[in-house]
Amino acid sequence: MGRWEILQQQSGITDTMKINILSTLRTTIDIHGSSNKTKICTELQSWLITTYGKVWAVIIADTSTYSYSVNPYDNKYLLVRETDLKWDIAVFQQIP
């Protein structure tokens, strides 16, 4: 389950970071199921903080049904689409 489409990857997110983030995200979705977006966001955020330092944010929204504006710290921003669930997921570091 799960097919990722990378919509935006800023220079602060290395390919290794991207792979690790997507792997952790997939595991978290598999554990909690697609009906618990809040738990998925919270657990991924905790993992990001433990792994990459403070302070990270995670937004999960149904594709094409949202808008937001962020100012990521140090170009650490990743926007991916989970095509099976039709989710767009933004992961970004805020000012530590």
Secondary structure, 3 states (H helix, E strand, C coil): CCCEEEEEECCCCCHHHHHHHHHHHHHHHHHHCCCCHHHHHHHHHHHHHHHHCCCEEEEEEECCCCCCCCCCHHHCEEEEEECCCCEEEEEEECCC
